[in-house]
Amino acid sequence: MAMDKQTKPESPVVWQPSNAAEACTLKQQLGAEGVFVAGGTLLRTWWEAGTARMPGHLIDISGISSMQKPITLASSSHDRQICQIGAAALLSEVRNDSHIRTHYSLLATAMKNIAAPSIRNLATLGGNVLSRVGDALPALIVYEAMLLWHDGQGAFEQPLAEWLLEAQANHAWKNRLLLAIILPPVDLSEQEGQYRLDVYHKVGRREVFTPSIATVAISAVVSAERHIVDLRLAVGGGQTMPKRLEHTERLLKGGKLDHSLLQTCYTSVLEHFHPVGDVFASASYRQKTAANLIVSELWKAMQFK
């Protein structure tokens, strides 16, 4: 596969590896001049906006069959099913999968709120994840998703939350190939009298056609006495890298849902969510929008009888 890295044609040279190892070898040889591509919807947006330079070589991974499988189920040690989604799975495929809709409703809702239907038939879940600001990320963070990578030597798993932090510090991950997103089993069982809250919200200037102002994913279990039994919160929006609000979770877990706890929640979100402002929405506005969304949903849970 020897080639001249300095050649920069007007149109990129397209390579079509047949497996992950071959794709990684190409990337190692091409370096920064080679970019992995599947759906390419986000890359085209960047190129057209001038925020990224078109590379000399595109490594088309859409032909790698193992990455195209939308959903693969496997049993865990507790006889519950682990869900593996191929990185090249289309957003529309993920949204329409019955297992995702039943067991991972936050992700199904997120898929519905990303771009227009025509884009969802081209864009991939892997691309949304690797953008580091994709609207699927808050839902995946709440589900404690794992990423399956190939680095040319073999495959390995990494927690999504860990990778997001790593990606802020260095770009070594760009030399790896994302094979799949793995979702751990979700316990949807409820004890008598408990109320389960699974909510995904995206607030945008024109809904699915623009970057979000704030994106929130909430998964909670509330007891009959209105105590928070379990809680996971993740927020993002615009060009802000999504994050889990673990400090806020710890403050609220075990507490009784009342107006005082809701005020504590609101204050904590403002303190620990630091979004990036832009010409469309200030950082303060994004903070308050996210805090209001979370408090509003918890207030609804207070009304459950």
Secondary structure, 3 states (H helix, E strand, C coil): CCCCCCCCCCCCEEECCCCHHHHHHHHHHHHHHEEEECCCHHHHHHHHHCCCCCCCEEEECCCCHHHHCCCEEEECCCCCEEEEEECCCEHHHHHHCHHHHHHCHHHHHHHHCCCCHHHHCCCEHHHHHHCCCCCCHHHHHHCCCEEEEECCCCEEEEEHHHHHHHHHHCCHHHHCEEEEEEECCCCCCCCCCCEEEEEEEEEECCHHHCCEEEEEEEEEEECCCCEEEEEEEEEEECCEEEEECHHHHHHHCCCECCHHHHHHHHHHHHHHCCCCCCCCCCHHHHHHHHHHHHHHHHHHHHCCC
